[in-house]
Amino acid sequence: MSAMPEAYGAALERAMVHAGDWLASVPTRPVRPAADADQVAKSILPRLPDGPTDAAEVVDELAALAEPGLMAIQSGRFFGWVMGGTLPAAMAADWLVSAWDQNNGLRFATPAAAAIEESAAAWLLDLLHLPATADVGFTTGATTANFVGLAAGRQYLMDEAGWDLEALGLSGAPRITVFAGRERHASVDLALRYLGLGACVPVDADHEGRIFPDALADAMDQQPGPSLVSLQAGNLHSGAFDPMAEAVAVAHDRGAWVHVDGAFGLWAAVSPTLRTRLAGVEDADSWATDAHKTLNVPYDCGLAIVARPEALRRAFSVHTSYLIATETGLGDPLEKVPEMSRRARGIPVWAALRQLGKDGVISMVERLAANARALAEGLAAIPGVEVLNDVAFTQVSVSFGSDDRTHRVTQRLMAEGAVWMSGSSWRGREILRISVSNWTTDAGDVAASIAAVRSAVNAEGEA
């Protein structure tokens, strides 16, 4: 008789206790970690012991050494970078994903995981108002989702040019020129580096980071030939959206593949009140977003959406004698992402969507945007505080006067730990950047966060 159930039971019970203790502490604990990485490292055994250790004891040890070095990212007062929390159903589903241990590469081998991810994909396309025939790949994050969308574009353009990319590689291939706004996210440049496409041609943008369609047209006319255009749904600092309809039309008129980096901002498309800011986004060829951000599922889960499945699958499919390919038109999961082996990361997405329902997703997205507006209004009322952006979605960028003072206020906020807001640089100025991404953030968190900023400002004195 197998001893498997007994082998797991005690360790899982201890993990449940520690997870519960952690979650119970999040609403009231300081957001910042109590210890830095060097301090945590000192509590870890410097040498791996020769003998085994009871699994439950390992879990207890792990929880104890990690606790002081944990950032309360799930807190309603965490506004650093663009990180969501985790919905209850998504967290529990992620535990099941680990327990089931399915390598979701082939529909034949892992039918439950594949079918659940396909269901989640269909729900997502409906919610985001994107083509129902598009392929959806569940990637590690938004960076790899950008990589996938741009790789599909590269494949499509090479096929159109009659170049056999698989056989010949890039050496001697027709050059693909990539155009993107000056305020693009660095992950786009990183994806282009991975793909060997070189630096993009930067296109002028307005004060909110929105690309100028006329400038895009001029730039493309100066460098004709195969081209990719990367647009932005949600500027890193302002949250603003590129003028999709106009920019997509400019690009398509010149035969370009249009990719949309919508790491957090693409989710605005679910809202009837916010969707108009993204009008025309559905006409692009590929889209990237991150379910960990606005949808609030656990790490890791990016979404690569491609309107032309044949280009995506040509870029990523692999055929061998031991891999039993699907005979349906749906394609295998491994044909839509860079990995042949991966966890079934789309299952927590399914669980989050199932928990919320369509109305719940819309409500959550609109609530995040409303909280961002409330934070901006409250901060703007503090003497010496300037909100620098039009709050188009979930981002707020703030200055406290001089760069030095802005830096000092930001450092004080992070040191005090009641809230977490990260520093950045935008339009030649040091700023405090606030990203509202957590489903738990409520009016009390907003008020407490405004009070924390007011306290930090007052402590720094006159501007």
PyMOL commands that set and color helices and strands:
alter all, ss='L'
color gray80, all
select helices_A, chain A and resi 4-25+37-42+55-69+88-100+111-128+142-160+165-168+186-195+213-222+244-253+265-270+275-278+281-283+309-316+333-335+346-380+403-416+443-460
alter helices_A, ss='H'
color red, helices_A
select strands_A, chain A and resi 135-139+177-181+201-203+227-232+257-261+286-290+302-306+386-387+395-399+422-426+429-435
alter strands_A, ss='S'
color yellow, strands_A
deselect
rebuild
show_as cartoon
